[in-house]
């Protein structure tokens, strides 16, 4: 069995500016940024309030929850019940 030399086993961490990470982790700010760039059509629909939403839809926190606390809502009343 052959092993890779230690020089090839180093890992690298890729990162970017903190502002970019913040923008990408907040769904509301990402939506605004995409709108400014003319790329909003590439993102899922974002509703500013329950009255604007098309139902049924998924209700997620503005800041990443990593797939937790996602609700399928069928009306503005459902939104108010889970928030």
Secondary structure, DSSP 8 states (H G I E B T S, - for coil): -----GGG---------HHHHHHHHBHHHHHHHHHHTT-GGGS----SSTTT--SSEEE--SB--TT-S-EEESSHHHHHHH-
